[in-house]
Amino acid sequence: MASVWEELRRRSVVRVAIAYAVVSWLILQLADVLIPLLTLPEWVGRLVFLVLVIGFPLALIFAWIFELTPEGIQRDSKVSHDQSVSQQSGRRLNVLIVGALAIVLGYSVMTRNPVNPDEPPIDTAVFNRPMVAVLPFVKTSGDSAFDHLSLGLMDEIIVSLQRLKAFPVVSRGAVLTFQSRDKSVTKTAEELNAQYVVDGSIRADGDNLRVLVTMSDSKGDQVWARPFVLAPDLEGLFTVVEEVAASIAGAVRESEVDRVVVANRPPVAAWEHYIKGLSVVLDWSPDRHDEGRGHIESALEIDPNMAEAWWALGEFEVVEMMFFPASEEESRVRLKKSLGYFLRANEISPFQGGACGCLGFMLAMSNRVSEAFTLLEEALHANPLSTRLRVDYAQVLVSEGRFDEARTMAKSAAGMEPMGWDLAMTFTIRATADLAEGRFDEALANVHRAKYASVRNVYSTPSAILILYVLGDREDATELYREFVSEVPDFSFDNPITVYDLKSIDSVIVSRHRANAEFPPNAMAIVDELASQTATPAN
């Protein structure tokens, strides 16, 4: 046995095996980078791997049978030991192995994520804190002119709690998706993944409005309750909201909290217009856009420095881009206008989650990607509990091909969004990353999770439809397309927002088309095919 080992060493078979393994690893890493960059078909990577596997035993056989001599390659049996240069060849292989290992080590160091052991990841700190959900208030009596208070009070309390940065707060989108009043507090807390649930009621009390705010824990036990009185003109509304937020924080943390100080609150009249306009934005109702935009513009006439209203104007432009087809020039104008509105909101209220997320997304769409990432990173550092910001950040990451980071960001957002629109987006973002990296089973599972979370979502469902198609589930893709267009009939798939959302999926579709001419050439061709199939009556 010893003689065999010595012969293997003399013929440099062991060195060849080590050198081959190290160099093969480097080739696979290079292929992993270049194949997506050059939009080559997926099978190219598998072919490279297969060639390297087949070549390994051939290289060992070659090293055993042949020897590299000054006269060229000769069979080892024909080279006498005194003429052998195997030692010099072995030394050259040693140099090759050391150099290749140095490259491997350098690559590993450069691509390793730095970890500070003294500072736990921000998500760990966030998810160790209790989650609070604020439900819409129930209006039990009073003038219909105050119907908007049900949404408005919920929205303001959520915003005030988020400003505290003391614990995660379930987003407005998830709560509005839930909205069921026939479930117990325990069931509500379970479905929203919340440890505390805040709700309340609004009723007429003479000339005033009486607001009762209560908070219960996940077991259904009431831990805090307090009534408030509002004048008919809603004077003192924001003071009440601040007191509610501080009291909730105090009850959750079981300690006194300094009262939340909110500077530059808008006049109540501006706030009412904003809430009425916001309801149109959240409902994705293009036919009510003139009405909704009118309310937002009225809010800005009363208070030109109302950041929320500038953000809402930007959202109107986004929705109009998605629902009203326009020429390339008109789309550029709309994009520029929305960018300006989000920028104005950001100037007034820096690092506000919704405005920063939208602004970062629009910057990336405008090919100002480095600016987008800088803004989003700074905003996330200042506002780590904003689900909306995390979702927008993850969408930009996946559209720009940074799949691991996108997946991590989407997972963190999902942990803060138990159900609703944003949750659906976190799953389609993860499915897009999985699809681009060839993780097809994971992609399919995440698409179905997105469908369960929300079908009507104009940001996530188009991606889900196309991923299903690419994965070969044409029947499910057609059915989801049919359901989506029936829910949102005026949606335009080729709008610039959706085109950017589909950027990574479209790259996969293009590569599939290059490998198989029968596969549609791009995302819009698939949409046209599905539209044609849907328009044809079923047998």
N, C-alpha and C positions, 0 to 999 in steps of 0.2 A: 504493500500500500504506500509505503514511504517513497519507494522508487517511482510510482505513478505520480505522486504529488510533486516530486522533484522534477520529473519530466514536464509536468504541466507548467511549473514555474520557469523551467529553462526555455520552453517554447513560448512563454509570455501569454499563455491562454488565460490565466487568472487576471493579468493586467488588462488584456483585451476585453474581458467580460466587464470589469469595473469601468473602463473607459467607455465602452459601448453604452452601459446603463446611464452614466452621467451625461454623455453627449445626447443620448436619446431623450432624456428628461428636458435638456435645454431646447431641443428641437420641438418637443411638444408644447413647451411654454411659448416659444416663438409662434407656433401655429395657432395657439389659443388667442394670441393678440392679433395676428395678421388676417386670419380667416374672417372674423366679423368686420375688421377694418376694410378689407377688400370686397366685402359682401359676397364671398365665395360660398358655394353650396355646402350644406352641413356635412355631406358625405366626404368632403375633402379631409376634414379632421379625422374621421374614422379610417380613411384610407392611409393617412400618414401613420396612425397608430398601428394599423395592420402590417404595413411594410416594415416598421421598426421591430415588431414582434417576430415576424418571419425572418428578418435579417439577423436576429440575435444568435440562433443556433448555427446559421451559416457562417457568421463571423468567427465563432468558436472553432468550427470545423476547419475553416481557412487557416486560423492561427495554429492549429495542431498539425496540419498537413504541410503548410508552406512556411518558408522563411524569407524575409526580405534581406538580400545580400547586395554587395556593391555591384554584382553582375545582373541584378534584377531579382524577380520573384522566382524561387526554385523550391522543389519539393524538399522537405526536411531530410528525408532519407538519403538524398543525393549530396547533402552538405556534410562534410566531415566536421567533427567537433573542433578540430584545431582551426578550421576556416570559418566557424560559426561566428556571427556578429550579433547573436541573440542578446548578449549583455548590453551592447550599445542600443539595440532596439528597445530593450526593456527600460533603459534609462530615459529614452525619448518618450516612451509611454508613460513613465512616472511623471515627467514634466507635463504631459498632456492632461493626465488625471488631476494633478495638483492645480493646474490652471483652470480646468473645467470646474473643480470643486470650489475654487475661489470665486468664479463667476456665479455658481449656485448660491454660495453664502452671501455674496453681495446682493443678488436678486432677492433672496429671502429677507435680508435686512431692510432693503428699500421698500418692499411691498408689505411688510409687517405693519399692522395697525399699532401705533404707540399707545401704551397703557400706563397710566399713572396709578400705582398701587395705593397711594394715599388719597386718591380722589375717585370715588365710585362713579360709574356712568350715570348720567343725569336721569336716564329712564328708570334705573333702580330706585333712585330717590323719589321719583314721581309716583311709581306704582306701589310703593310702600305706604303711600298716603291714602286716606279714605276718599272714595269718589262720592260726589254730591250731584244729585239730579234735581233740577227745578222744573216743575210741570206748569203748563198754562193754568192760569187762575180761572175759577168758575164764576161766572157772573150770574147771580141768583135773582137780581131785580135791578131796576133803574132804567134810565133813558138809554135807548139803543145807540145814541151818540157816543157812548162810552164802551161800546163793544170791543174796540181796539185795545182797551186796557188789559184784556186777558192775555194777549200776546206781548203787549208792551211791558207790563210789569215783570213777566217771566224773563224777557230779553234783558232788561236793565239789571235785574238781580244776577243773572248769569254773568254779564259783563263786569259788574262790581265785584263778584266773587273771583273772577279770573284775574282782576287787577291785584288782588291780595297775594296771588302766587303761593297760597298756602296749601292747596290741594287741587287735584283735577276736578273739573266740572263738566258734566255731560253736555255736549254741544246742543245748540238750538235745533239743528237738523235732526239729531237722533230723537230728541224729545218730541218734535213735531211729527216724526214718523210714528212714534208710539201712540200718543194722544188718546189712549183708551181709558175711559173713566169707569169701566165695569170690572176693573181688576183691583185686588187688594194691594196695600202698600208693599207687603212682602213680595207679591208677584211682580209688582212694578220694579222694586229694587233688584230682584233677580234678573229680570229681562234687560234692565238698563245697566246691570253690573255695578250698581251703586250701593254704598253702605248707608247713605242718607237720602231721603226724598223730601223735597220742599214743595208744598202746594198751598193753595189758599182760595179764598172766595172774595167776591166783590158784591156788595149790596147797597141799596139806597138806604139812607138813614136821615130822614127829613130832607134838608137841603144839601146834606153832605153825602159822601161815599164812605162806607166803612169797609176796610180791608182787613181780613184775618189771614195771617201767615202762620203756617204750622210746619214743623219738621219732625219726621219719624225716622226711626232706624230701620234696618233691613228686617228686623223681627216684627215690625208693625207697631212698636211702642213709640208713643209721642214723647220726644225729648225736649221740645221747645215750641211755644206758641205765643203769639202776641197780636193784638188788634191795633190798627192804625186808622185815623180819620183823615180824609182828604176833602178839601173844599171843592165845590163844583168847578172852579176854574183850575183845579189841580195844583194850586199853589202849595209848595212844600213837598211836591212829589219826590224830587231827587233826595231831599233830606230823609224822607221815609225809606227810600231805596238804600241809602248809605247805612241807615240804622239797621235795616234788615240784614244787609250783608255782614256788618260787623257782629250782629247778634248770632247769625248762623255760624260764622267762623268761630266765635267764642264757644258756642255749644258743641261744635265739632271737636275743637281742640281742648275742651273742658278747661278753658282758662280765659281770662279777659283779654280782649284784643283792642288795640287802639282803634278808634273809629276811623273808618275809611274816609280819606280826604280826596274828593274828586273835584279837580279844578276845572273851571271854564265849562260848567254844564250849560247846555243850551236852554233857551226859554222853553217853557212847556208847550207853547203853541208850535214852535219849530219841531219839537220832539213828536208831537201828535201827527204832524204832516209826515215826518220821517217814518213812523211806524206804519201809517196807512200806505205809503209808497213801498215800504219793505215787504208788506204782505203780497204785493203784486210781483216783486222780484222772486220771492220764495215760491210762489205758485207757478212760475214759468208760464205766465198767461200773456202771450203777445198781443191779444186783442184788447187787453187793459193797459197797455204800455203808456198810452197818452195820459190816462188818468193817473197812473202811478208816477210817471215822470213829473206830472204837474204838481203832485204832492211834494216830491223831493225838491223841486225848484222853489216851491213856496217855503219850504223849510230853510233853504239857503238864502232866500230873500230876507227872512227874519234873522237868521244867524249865518253869515257867510263863512264863519270859522267852525262849522259843524262837520267834523271829520267823517262821521258816519254817513252823512248825506252825500259828501263827495264820493265816498266809496260806493254808495248805492247808485249814483249816476254812472260810475264805471261799470257796475254790474248790468245796468240797463243796456249799455253799449255791447257788452259781451253777449247778452241774451239775444239782442237784435242781430249780431253777427251770426248766431247759431240758427236763427229762425227765418231771417229775411235774406235770401240770396242777393248778392251784390257783385258788381264788377271788381276786378283786381284793384282799380284805383279807389273805388268806394270802400273796399275792405281796408285798404291802407289808411284811409281817413278815419274810419271807425276805430281801428287799432290805435292810431295816434291819439284820438280823443279819449279812449278808455285809459290809455297809459297816462295821459295828462290828469285825468280825474283821480286815478289811484295814487299818482305822485303827489297831488295836492292833499289828499287824505293823509298820506304818509308824512308830509311836511308839517301838518297840523298836529298829528298824533303819532310820533315816531314809534315804530315797532308794534303797532296795533296789528294783531294776528291776521285778520281778514285782509286788511289793506296791504300789508307786506307780502302776504302770500300771492295775492292777485298781481301786485306790482312785479314781484319776482318772476311770475309766470309770463307776464306780458313782455318783460325785458328779454327773457329767453326766446320767446316767439319772435322777437324783433332782432334776433341774432346778436344780442348783447348778453351772451351767456355768462361771461366772467362777472359782469356787474350783477347779474341775477343771483349767482351763487354767493357773492359777497354780501348782498343785501339779506338773502334768506338765512345765511349763517349767523349774521349779527342779530337779526330779528328773533331767531330761535333761541339764541343765548339770552336775549332780554325777555322772551315770552315762551318759556319751555312748555307751558301747559296748554297751548293753543293747538287743538286738533286740526283746525282748518289750515293753519300754517304748515303743519307737518305733512298734510296730504298734498298741498300745492308743491312743497319742497320735493316730496317723493315723486310727484309727476314730472317735475323738471329733471330730476335725476334719471328716471327711467327713459325719458325721451332723449336724453343726451348720452345714453348708453352706459351709465354708471349703475349697473344692475345690482350689485351687492349692497351698495349704499341705499339704493331705492328700496330694496326689499327690507332692510333694517329699519329705515324711516317709516315705511308703510306699516310694519308690524308694531312699531311703537305707537303710531296713530290709532291702529285698531284696538290696542289696549286701552285707549282713552275714549273710544267711540263704540259703545256696545251694539248699536244698531243704527240703520239709516243710510242717508246718501253718502256721507263720508266713509262709512264702513265699506260700502260697495266699492268705492274707489280704491280703498286700500287693497282689496282682493284683486281687482283688475290690474293694479300696478304690479302686484306680486306675480300675477299670472303672465303679464307681459314680460317681466324679467325672466320668469321660468321658460317661457316660449323661446325667447331670444337665446337662452343658454342651453336649449335642448332638453329641458326637464319637463317633458310633455305630461306625465302623470300629475305632477304638482300643478302645472298650468291648468289642466282640466279641472282638478279639484277646486282650485281657487276661483275659476270662472263660475262654477256652480254655487260657490259660497256667495259670490257677488250677486248672482241672480236671486238668491234667497233674500239678501239684504235689501235690494231695490231693483226693480225693473224699469221704473220711469226715469231713472237717473240719466240725464243727457250727457254726463261726463264719463260714466263708466259703462253703460250698456252698449254703445257702439263698439268699444274695445272688446267686450265680452262676445258680441256677435261674430266679429272677425276672428277671434282666437278659436272659437268653436269651429268655424269654417276651416281654418288652417289645420286644425287637429283632425279634420276628417269627419266631424259630426255635423254634416250638412243639414240633416233634418232638424236637429235641435237649433242650429243657427238660423234656419228659415223660420222656425216657430217663434224664436226670440225676436227676430226682426219683425215678424207680423204683430206680435204683442206690443213691441215698443212703438211702432208707427201708429198703432191704434190708440195708444195712450198719449203719444206726443205727435200728432199728425203733421204739424207744420215744420218739424225739425229738418234742417238741411245738413246732410252728412259731409258735404264738401266745404263746410265753413272752416276758416283758418284755425279756430280753436281746436276743433276735432281733428283736423289734419295734423296739428302739432301733437295732440294726444296719441295719435296712431303712428307716430314717426317710427318707433322701434318695431311695431308690428308690420308696418309697410316694408321695412327692410327685409324681414323674414319672407314676406310674400314675394318680393322681387327676386330673392335668391331661389325660392321654390319655382318661380316662373322660368328662371334661367336653367334650372335643372330639368324642368318638365314644361314644355311649351304649351301643354293643355291647361296648366294652372293659370288662373287670371294674373295679369301683369302687375296689378297694384290693388290697394284697398278699395278704391272707388269702383274698380271693375267688379269686385266681389259684391259691393253694395248694389250696383246696377243689376247683377245677376239675381240677387235675392229679391230685389224689387220686381223684376220680371216674373220670377216664380210666384211671388205673393200675389201679383195682379192676375195670374192665371187661376181660374176657379178650380178647386180641388175636385177630383173625380169621386 
